[in-house]
Amino acid sequence: MATEDDDRPRKKISHEIGQDLSLLSVEELAERVTLLKTEIGRLEEAATKKRASRDAADHFFKK
């Protein structure tokens, strides 16, 4: 049987660096870890693309 809470949109998971973690459940902590690992991957991919772009420009202008 569904409750009224099941029909509500789920609150988007967000995390603030340094926030108090004592009120979060184990499941919420696991969700935060997944969120942050995904974000780290996204940041690393962006940095790799920027490095490649910079290296290509450096190579072009050094000729």
PDB file of N, CA, C and O in Angstrom:
ATOM      1  N   MET A   1       0.836  -1.177   0.000  1.00  0.00           N
ATOM      2  CA  MET A   1       0.000   0.000   0.000  1.00  0.00           C
ATOM      3  C   MET A   1       0.890   1.252   0.000  1.00  0.00           C
ATOM      4  O   MET A   1       1.787   1.389   0.831  1.00  0.00           O
ATOM      5  N   ALA A   2       0.629   2.142  -0.928  1.00  0.00           N
ATOM      6  CA  ALA A   2       1.428   3.354  -1.041  1.00  0.00           C
ATOM      7  C   ALA A   2       0.953   4.405  -0.048  1.00  0.00           C
ATOM      8  O   ALA A   2      -0.241   4.542   0.220  1.00  0.00           O
ATOM      9  N   THR A   3       1.893   5.122   0.477  1.00  0.00           N
ATOM     10  CA  THR A   3       1.542   6.218   1.364  1.00  0.00           C
ATOM     11  C   THR A   3       1.645   7.528   0.604  1.00  0.00           C
ATOM     12  O   THR A   3       2.159   7.566  -0.514  1.00  0.00           O
ATOM     13  N   GLU A   4       1.162   8.588   1.202  1.00  0.00           N
ATOM     14  CA  GLU A   4       1.226   9.900   0.559  1.00  0.00           C
ATOM     15  C   GLU A   4       2.671  10.308   0.280  1.00  0.00           C
ATOM     16  O   GLU A   4       2.945  10.968  -0.723  1.00  0.00           O
ATOM     17  N   ASP A   5       3.584   9.927   1.148  1.00  0.00           N
ATOM     18  CA  ASP A   5       4.991  10.284   0.981  1.00  0.00           C
ATOM     19  C   ASP A   5       5.592   9.669  -0.285  1.00  0.00           C
ATOM     20  O   ASP A   5       6.507  10.243  -0.875  1.00  0.00           O
ATOM     21  N   ASP A   6       5.080   8.496  -0.709  1.00  0.00           N
ATOM     22  CA  ASP A   6       5.599   7.834  -1.895  1.00  0.00           C
ATOM     23  C   ASP A   6       5.298   8.628  -3.167  1.00  0.00           C
ATOM     24  O   ASP A   6       6.021   8.505  -4.156  1.00  0.00           O
ATOM     25  N   ASP A   7       4.249   9.434  -3.151  1.00  0.00           N
ATOM     26  CA  ASP A   7       3.853  10.203  -4.324  1.00  0.00           C
ATOM     27  C   ASP A   7       4.636  11.505  -4.465  1.00  0.00           C
ATOM     28  O   ASP A   7       4.669  12.089  -5.548  1.00  0.00           O
ATOM     29  N   ARG A   8       5.248  11.953  -3.418  1.00  0.00           N
ATOM     30  CA  ARG A   8       5.997  13.213  -3.454  1.00  0.00           C
ATOM     31  C   ARG A   8       7.319  13.004  -4.179  1.00  0.00           C
ATOM     32  O   ARG A   8       7.940  11.946  -4.073  1.00  0.00           O
ATOM     33  N   PRO A   9       7.744  14.037  -4.923  1.00  0.00           N
ATOM     34  CA  PRO A   9       9.070  13.913  -5.550  1.00  0.00           C
ATOM     35  C   PRO A   9      10.139  13.820  -4.470  1.00  0.00           C
ATOM     36  O   PRO A   9      10.064  14.498  -3.445  1.00  0.00           O
ATOM     37  N   ARG A  10      11.117  12.986  -4.710  1.00  0.00           N
ATOM     38  CA  ARG A  10      12.202  12.830  -3.747  1.00  0.00           C
ATOM     39  C   ARG A  10      13.091  14.050  -3.742  1.00  0.00           C
ATOM     40  O   ARG A  10      13.415  14.599  -4.795  1.00  0.00           O
ATOM     41  N   LYS A  11      13.479  14.468  -2.571  1.00  0.00           N
ATOM     42  CA  LYS A  11      14.375  15.614  -2.438  1.00  0.00           C
ATOM     43  C   LYS A  11      15.716  15.261  -3.070  1.00  0.00           C
ATOM     44  O   LYS A  11      16.265  14.187  -2.825  1.00  0.00           O
ATOM     45  N   LYS A  12      16.237  16.174  -3.883  1.00  0.00           N
ATOM     46  CA  LYS A  12      17.519  15.943  -4.526  1.00  0.00           C
ATOM     47  C   LYS A  12      18.614  15.886  -3.466  1.00  0.00           C
ATOM     48  O   LYS A  12      18.669  16.717  -2.559  1.00  0.00           O
ATOM     49  N   ILE A  13      19.469  14.902  -3.600  1.00  0.00           N
ATOM     50  CA  ILE A  13      20.583  14.747  -2.662  1.00  0.00           C
ATOM     51  C   ILE A  13      21.586  15.858  -2.926  1.00  0.00           C
ATOM     52  O   ILE A  13      21.982  16.097  -4.067  1.00  0.00           O
ATOM     53  N   SER A  14      21.983  16.521  -1.880  1.00  0.00           N
ATOM     54  CA  SER A  14      23.050  17.512  -2.005  1.00  0.00           C
ATOM     55  C   SER A  14      23.967  17.359  -0.807  1.00  0.00           C
ATOM     56  O   SER A  14      23.592  16.796   0.221  1.00  0.00           O
ATOM     57  N   HIS A  15      25.146  17.861  -0.961  1.00  0.00           N
ATOM     58  CA  HIS A  15      26.103  17.748   0.135  1.00  0.00           C
ATOM     59  C   HIS A  15      26.903  19.031   0.226  1.00  0.00           C
ATOM     60  O   HIS A  15      27.353  19.576  -0.781  1.00  0.00           O
ATOM     61  N   GLU A  16      27.069  19.496   1.430  1.00  0.00           N
ATOM     62  CA  GLU A  16      27.895  20.673   1.678  1.00  0.00           C
ATOM     63  C   GLU A  16      29.151  20.212   2.396  1.00  0.00           C
ATOM     64  O   GLU A  16      29.077  19.537   3.423  1.00  0.00           O
ATOM     65  N   ILE A  17      30.288  20.573   1.861  1.00  0.00           N
ATOM     66  CA  ILE A  17      31.561  20.182   2.469  1.00  0.00           C
ATOM     67  C   ILE A  17      31.617  20.707   3.903  1.00  0.00           C
ATOM     68  O   ILE A  17      31.368  21.887   4.152  1.00  0.00           O
ATOM     69  N   GLY A  18      31.946  19.820   4.838  1.00  0.00           N
ATOM     70  CA  GLY A  18      32.086  20.197   6.237  1.00  0.00           C
ATOM     71  C   GLY A  18      30.801  20.153   7.048  1.00  0.00           C
ATOM     72  O   GLY A  18      30.815  20.462   8.239  1.00  0.00           O
ATOM     73  N   GLN A  19      29.691  19.774   6.426  1.00  0.00           N
ATOM     74  CA  GLN A  19      28.430  19.767   7.164  1.00  0.00           C
ATOM     75  C   GLN A  19      28.404  18.667   8.230  1.00  0.00           C
ATOM     76  O   GLN A  19      29.148  17.691   8.142  1.00  0.00           O
ATOM     77  N   ASP A  20      27.548  18.834   9.227  1.00  0.00           N
ATOM     78  CA  ASP A  20      27.390  17.871  10.309  1.00  0.00           C
ATOM     79  C   ASP A  20      26.783  16.590   9.738  1.00  0.00           C
ATOM     80  O   ASP A  20      25.712  16.625   9.132  1.00  0.00           O
ATOM     81  N   LEU A  21      27.454  15.477   9.926  1.00  0.00           N
ATOM     82  CA  LEU A  21      26.999  14.196   9.390  1.00  0.00           C
ATOM     83  C   LEU A  21      26.270  13.349  10.421  1.00  0.00           C
ATOM     84  O   LEU A  21      25.757  12.280  10.087  1.00  0.00           O
ATOM     85  N   SER A  22      26.215  13.799  11.649  1.00  0.00           N
ATOM     86  CA  SER A  22      25.677  12.972  12.735  1.00  0.00           C
ATOM     87  C   SER A  22      24.189  12.669  12.586  1.00  0.00           C
ATOM     88  O   SER A  22      23.711  11.679  13.139  1.00  0.00           O
ATOM     89  N   LEU A  23      23.450  13.493  11.857  1.00  0.00           N
ATOM     90  CA  LEU A  23      22.016  13.267  11.716  1.00  0.00           C
ATOM     91  C   LEU A  23      21.645  12.434  10.489  1.00  0.00           C
ATOM     92  O   LEU A  23      20.468  12.148  10.269  1.00  0.00           O
ATOM     93  N   LEU A  24      22.633  12.046   9.693  1.00  0.00           N
ATOM     94  CA  LEU A  24      22.368  11.269   8.485  1.00  0.00           C
ATOM     95  C   LEU A  24      22.393   9.777   8.783  1.00  0.00           C
ATOM     96  O   LEU A  24      23.176   9.306   9.607  1.00  0.00           O
ATOM     97  N   SER A  25      21.522   9.044   8.098  1.00  0.00           N
ATOM     98  CA  SER A  25      21.491   7.583   8.253  1.00  0.00           C
ATOM     99  C   SER A  25      22.631   6.972   7.437  1.00  0.00           C
ATOM    100  O   SER A  25      23.277   7.657   6.645  1.00  0.00           O
ATOM    101  N   VAL A  26      22.865   5.691   7.639  1.00  0.00           N
ATOM    102  CA  VAL A  26      23.891   4.980   6.886  1.00  0.00           C
ATOM    103  C   VAL A  26      23.554   5.034   5.395  1.00  0.00           C
ATOM    104  O   VAL A  26      24.449   5.215   4.569  1.00  0.00           O
ATOM    105  N   GLU A  27      22.284   4.880   5.042  1.00  0.00           N
ATOM    106  CA  GLU A  27      21.862   4.927   3.646  1.00  0.00           C
ATOM    107  C   GLU A  27      22.113   6.312   3.045  1.00  0.00           C
ATOM    108  O   GLU A  27      22.566   6.427   1.906  1.00  0.00           O
ATOM    109  N   GLU A  28      21.818   7.353   3.811  1.00  0.00           N
ATOM    110  CA  GLU A  28      22.055   8.714   3.332  1.00  0.00           C
ATOM    111  C   GLU A  28      23.548   8.975   3.138  1.00  0.00           C
ATOM    112  O   GLU A  28      23.948   9.633   2.179  1.00  0.00           O
ATOM    113  N   LEU A  29      24.361   8.460   4.047  1.00  0.00           N
ATOM    114  CA  LEU A  29      25.810   8.614   3.910  1.00  0.00           C
ATOM    115  C   LEU A  29      26.302   7.901   2.652  1.00  0.00           C
ATOM    116  O   LEU A  29      27.141   8.432   1.925  1.00  0.00           O
ATOM    117  N   ALA A  30      25.782   6.698   2.394  1.00  0.00           N
ATOM    118  CA  ALA A  30      26.165   5.950   1.199  1.00  0.00           C
ATOM    119  C   ALA A  30      25.764   6.714  -0.063  1.00  0.00           C
ATOM    120  O   ALA A  30      26.516   6.738  -1.037  1.00  0.00           O
ATOM    121  N   GLU A  31      24.592   7.334  -0.051  1.00  0.00           N
ATOM    122  CA  GLU A  31      24.142   8.137  -1.192  1.00  0.00           C
ATOM    123  C   GLU A  31      25.084   9.320  -1.421  1.00  0.00           C
ATOM    124  O   GLU A  31      25.405   9.657  -2.561  1.00  0.00           O
ATOM    125  N   ARG A  32      25.521   9.941  -0.332  1.00  0.00           N
ATOM    126  CA  ARG A  32      26.442  11.077  -0.441  1.00  0.00           C
ATOM    127  C   ARG A  32      27.778  10.626  -1.019  1.00  0.00           C
ATOM    128  O   ARG A  32      28.367  11.322  -1.846  1.00  0.00           O
ATOM    129  N   VAL A  33      28.257   9.465  -0.584  1.00  0.00           N
ATOM    130  CA  VAL A  33      29.530   8.936  -1.097  1.00  0.00           C
ATOM    131  C   VAL A  33      29.420   8.716  -2.606  1.00  0.00           C
ATOM    132  O   VAL A  33      30.321   9.091  -3.357  1.00  0.00           O
ATOM    133  N   THR A  34      28.326   8.115  -3.047  1.00  0.00           N
ATOM    134  CA  THR A  34      28.109   7.885  -4.473  1.00  0.00           C
ATOM    135  C   THR A  34      28.053   9.202  -5.230  1.00  0.00           C
ATOM    136  O   THR A  34      28.663   9.346  -6.289  1.00  0.00           O
ATOM    137  N   LEU A  35      27.324  10.154  -4.683  1.00  0.00           N
ATOM    138  CA  LEU A  35      27.210  11.482  -5.303  1.00  0.00           C
ATOM    139  C   LEU A  35      28.585  12.125  -5.467  1.00  0.00           C
ATOM    140  O   LEU A  35      28.916  12.637  -6.536  1.00  0.00           O
ATOM    141  N   LEU A  36      29.377  12.093  -4.407  1.00  0.00           N
ATOM    142  CA  LEU A  36      30.687  12.737  -4.443  1.00  0.00           C
ATOM    143  C   LEU A  36      31.664  12.007  -5.356  1.00  0.00           C
ATOM    144  O   LEU A  36      32.473  12.651  -6.023  1.00  0.00           O
ATOM    145  N   LYS A  37      31.607  10.673  -5.401  1.00  0.00           N
ATOM    146  CA  LYS A  37      32.470   9.920  -6.315  1.00  0.00           C
ATOM    147  C   LYS A  37      32.133  10.253  -7.760  1.00  0.00           C
ATOM    148  O   LYS A  37      33.029  10.395  -8.593  1.00  0.00           O
ATOM    149  N   THR A  38      30.848  10.377  -8.059  1.00  0.00           N
ATOM    150  CA  THR A  38      30.422  10.754  -9.404  1.00  0.00           C
ATOM    151  C   THR A  38      30.930  12.149  -9.749  1.00  0.00           C
ATOM    152  O   THR A  38      31.399  12.388 -10.862  1.00  0.00           O
ATOM    153  N   GLU A  39      30.835  13.057  -8.801  1.00  0.00           N
ATOM    154  CA  GLU A  39      31.298  14.426  -9.031  1.00  0.00           C
ATOM    155  C   GLU A  39      32.813  14.469  -9.219  1.00  0.00           C
ATOM    156  O   GLU A  39      33.304  15.230 -10.053  1.00  0.00           O
ATOM    157  N   ILE A  40      33.557  13.674  -8.467  1.00  0.00           N
ATOM    158  CA  ILE A  40      35.011  13.609  -8.621  1.00  0.00           C
ATOM    159  C   ILE A  40      35.351  13.143 -10.032  1.00  0.00           C
ATOM    160  O   ILE A  40      36.244  13.700 -10.671  1.00  0.00           O
ATOM    161  N   GLY A  41      34.649  12.128 -10.520  1.00  0.00           N
ATOM    162  CA  GLY A  41      34.874  11.645 -11.884  1.00  0.00           C
ATOM    163  C   GLY A  41      34.607  12.726 -12.911  1.00  0.00           C
ATOM    164  O   GLY A  41      35.361  12.872 -13.873  1.00  0.00           O
ATOM    165  N   ARG A  42      33.548  13.480 -12.717  1.00  0.00           N
ATOM    166  CA  ARG A  42      33.189  14.567 -13.626  1.00  0.00           C
ATOM    167  C   ARG A  42      34.271  15.660 -13.616  1.00  0.00           C
ATOM    168  O   ARG A  42      34.642  16.185 -14.666  1.00  0.00           O
ATOM    169  N   LEU A  43      34.762  15.988 -12.435  1.00  0.00           N
ATOM    170  CA  LEU A  43      35.814  16.998 -12.311  1.00  0.00           C
ATOM    171  C   LEU A  43      37.114  16.535 -12.965  1.00  0.00           C
ATOM    172  O   LEU A  43      37.780  17.312 -13.650  1.00  0.00           O
ATOM    173  N   GLU A  44      37.471  15.273 -12.753  1.00  0.00           N
ATOM    174  CA  GLU A  44      38.695  14.740 -13.352  1.00  0.00           C
ATOM    175  C   GLU A  44      38.599  14.728 -14.880  1.00  0.00           C
ATOM    176  O   GLU A  44      39.576  15.022 -15.568  1.00  0.00           O
ATOM    177  N   GLU A  45      37.422  14.388 -15.404  1.00  0.00           N
ATOM    178  CA  GLU A  45      37.215  14.381 -16.851  1.00  0.00           C
ATOM    179  C   GLU A  45      37.336  15.799 -17.424  1.00  0.00           C
ATOM    180  O   GLU A  45      37.944  15.992 -18.477  1.00  0.00           O
ATOM    181  N   ALA A  46      36.767  16.775 -16.742  1.00  0.00           N
ATOM    182  CA  ALA A  46      36.861  18.169 -17.197  1.00  0.00           C
ATOM    183  C   ALA A  46      38.310  18.642 -17.170  1.00  0.00           C
ATOM    184  O   ALA A  46      38.754  19.329 -18.090  1.00  0.00           O
ATOM    185  N   ALA A  47      39.044  18.282 -16.130  1.00  0.00           N
ATOM    186  CA  ALA A  47      40.448  18.684 -16.022  1.00  0.00           C
ATOM    187  C   ALA A  47      41.273  18.045 -17.142  1.00  0.00           C
ATOM    188  O   ALA A  47      42.153  18.695 -17.706  1.00  0.00           O
ATOM    189  N   THR A  48      41.002  16.796 -17.463  1.00  0.00           N
ATOM    190  CA  THR A  48      41.715  16.100 -18.535  1.00  0.00           C
ATOM    191  C   THR A  48      41.465  16.790 -19.878  1.00  0.00           C
ATOM    192  O   THR A  48      42.393  16.987 -20.663  1.00  0.00           O
ATOM    193  N   LYS A  49      40.215  17.154 -20.134  1.00  0.00           N
ATOM    194  CA  LYS A  49      39.876  17.841 -21.388  1.00  0.00           C
ATOM    195  C   LYS A  49      40.565  19.208 -21.467  1.00  0.00           C
ATOM    196  O   LYS A  49      41.064  19.596 -22.524  1.00  0.00           O
ATOM    197  N   LYS A  50      40.590  19.922 -20.361  1.00  0.00           N
ATOM    198  CA  LYS A  50      41.235  21.248 -20.341  1.00  0.00           C
ATOM    199  C   LYS A  50      42.741  21.112 -20.547  1.00  0.00           C
ATOM    200  O   LYS A  50      43.342  21.917 -21.259  1.00  0.00           O
ATOM    201  N   ARG A  51      43.357  20.102 -19.931  1.00  0.00           N
ATOM    202  CA  ARG A  51      44.790  19.874 -20.114  1.00  0.00           C
ATOM    203  C   ARG A  51      45.102  19.564 -21.579  1.00  0.00           C
ATOM    204  O   ARG A  51      46.068  20.082 -22.139  1.00  0.00           O
ATOM    205  N   ALA A  52      44.277  18.718 -22.189  1.00  0.00           N
ATOM    206  CA  ALA A  52      44.492  18.351 -23.595  1.00  0.00           C
ATOM    207  C   ALA A  52      44.358  19.582 -24.486  1.00  0.00           C
ATOM    208  O   ALA A  52      45.139  19.762 -25.421  1.00  0.00           O
ATOM    209  N   SER A  53      43.383  20.420 -24.203  1.00  0.00           N
ATOM    210  CA  SER A  53      43.185  21.643 -24.981  1.00  0.00           C
ATOM    211  C   SER A  53      44.372  22.589 -24.812  1.00  0.00           C
ATOM    212  O   SER A  53      44.847  23.175 -25.785  1.00  0.00           O
ATOM    213  N   ARG A  54      44.841  22.734 -23.600  1.00  0.00           N
ATOM    214  CA  ARG A  54      45.994  23.603 -23.325  1.00  0.00           C
ATOM    215  C   ARG A  54      47.244  23.055 -24.000  1.00  0.00           C
ATOM    216  O   ARG A  54      48.015  23.814 -24.587  1.00  0.00           O
ATOM    217  N   ASP A  55      47.451  21.740 -23.920  1.00  0.00           N
ATOM    218  CA  ASP A  55      48.620  21.116 -24.538  1.00  0.00           C
ATOM    219  C   ASP A  55      48.590  21.286 -26.053  1.00  0.00           C
ATOM    220  O   ASP A  55      49.627  21.524 -26.673  1.00  0.00           O
ATOM    221  N   ALA A  56      47.405  21.165 -26.652  1.00  0.00           N
ATOM    222  CA  ALA A  56      47.278  21.349 -28.104  1.00  0.00           C
ATOM    223  C   ALA A  56      47.606  22.789 -28.480  1.00  0.00           C
ATOM    224  O   ALA A  56      48.283  23.026 -29.480  1.00  0.00           O
ATOM    225  N   ALA A  57      47.143  23.737 -27.706  1.00  0.00           N
ATOM    226  CA  ALA A  57      47.439  25.148 -27.971  1.00  0.00           C
ATOM    227  C   ALA A  57      48.929  25.419 -27.802  1.00  0.00           C
ATOM    228  O   ALA A  57      49.534  26.110 -28.620  1.00  0.00           O
ATOM    229  N   ASP A  58      49.518  24.876 -26.742  1.00  0.00           N
ATOM    230  CA  ASP A  58      50.964  25.055 -26.520  1.00  0.00           C
ATOM    231  C   ASP A  58      51.758  24.499 -27.698  1.00  0.00           C
ATOM    232  O   ASP A  58      52.696  25.132 -28.182  1.00  0.00           O
ATOM    233  N   HIS A  59      51.373  23.310 -28.152  1.00  0.00           N
ATOM    234  CA  HIS A  59      52.059  22.663 -29.268  1.00  0.00           C
ATOM    235  C   HIS A  59      51.929  23.504 -30.540  1.00  0.00           C
ATOM    236  O   HIS A  59      52.900  23.659 -31.282  1.00  0.00           O
ATOM    237  N   PHE A  60      50.752  24.041 -30.791  1.00  0.00           N
ATOM    238  CA  PHE A  60      50.494  24.851 -31.985  1.00  0.00           C
ATOM    239  C   PHE A  60      51.325  26.125 -31.979  1.00  0.00           C
ATOM    240  O   PHE A  60      51.912  26.486 -33.000  1.00  0.00           O
ATOM    241  N   PHE A  61      51.382  26.801 -30.854  1.00  0.00           N
ATOM    242  CA  PHE A  61      52.067  28.081 -30.800  1.00  0.00           C
ATOM    243  C   PHE A  61      53.588  27.964 -30.650  1.00  0.00           C
ATOM    244  O   PHE A  61      54.297  28.953 -30.833  1.00  0.00           O
ATOM    245  N   LYS A  62      54.089  26.798 -30.327  1.00  0.00           N
ATOM    246  CA  LYS A  62      55.535  26.602 -30.192  1.00  0.00           C
ATOM    247  C   LYS A  62      56.179  26.244 -31.519  1.00  0.00           C
ATOM    248  O   LYS A  62      57.406  26.198 -31.607  1.00  0.00           O
ATOM    249  N   LYS A  63      55.397  25.992 -32.541  1.00  0.00           N
ATOM    250  CA  LYS A  63      55.956  25.620 -33.853  1.00  0.00           C
ATOM    251  C   LYS A  63      56.526  26.810 -34.556  1.00  0.00           C
ATOM    252  O   LYS A  63      57.037  26.683 -35.669  1.00  0.00           O
TER     253      LYS A  63
END
